[in-house]
């Protein structure tokens, strides 16, 4: 069995161009603060400019570690692990962060027709993507796990901020939305400290605050899935998050077949709807994070239809398994590629 492990948190593979030789962080070094840390099972880079940048970055790092301790399924003492250990019907009062993520996740579950589902965790464990011991499940194992999947099995009282599970064995994982939420919280910390220019990469999930110090927009590259070729393209952003999902970062191969980590909650199998990469651009990091996975599960046709109904909230770049590159027309002027682009209009 050939293995390729990756991060517990799923959306990834947007690259700060600075990391690969092009200065995404171009600007004066004066009043610049930078930190490289490891959290949420991945490497992260934070960079901010201004008189209060140093203090802001330190506070942002503390916020990242706080959220990691709260949301990680890999820590027995995390809030998520305690929720998952509870018995059916046992009501738990959620923290402010978990309550927000639960509400946003359930909204995405409804909006995407179930393509985004935080109760997919039993399937992630079955396949080994939540632990690293990869396993090709039997049909019986899949059916048993699917009985525990479906956000309609969550009993969430938004006004009281409480959550319980309808049956034993239901478990949740905020991995498909956690880093986007975290990057948004980092932006909040920066703003509260008076920072107006910053860029963070949380394991490839990129979010920008304002523009670069010289007034130009930040440049972010979208990784080519085969990793041997050039970037898919480059995005110019300002006050936006750029988050990509693809099945090429975490997978295993058995009997010549590759099984990736983005699972379809309906079938229990790795999503196979003709897309190899989905990039979402939005001012809302958690929304972009959740959507990048959802659209990958949906496939090209449904993703286009979804965008046309929500084009005021996000833009997207799709790469099909046939090598076709598609981008929504809201990115004209800010997205460029050496590959031919088919523009999707509203």
CORFEN-V503141 format. One record per helix or strand of 2 or more residues. SS is the DSSP state (helix for helix, strand for strand). FROM is the first residue (numbers start at 0). LEN is the number of residues. Records with the same first field share a line. If there is no record, write none. Layout:
# CORFEN-V503141
SS = FROM-LEN, FROM-LEN
This chain:
# CORFEN-V503141
strand = 1-3, 13-3, 31-8, 41-8, 91-2, 153-4, 161-4, 196-6, 204-5, 217-5, 232-5, 240-5, 250-4, 256-4, 274-8, 314-6, 324-4, 334-2, 340-4
helix = 16-4, 52-19, 78-7, 95-16, 117-10, 138-8, 150-3, 177-15, 284-14, 299-10, 328-3
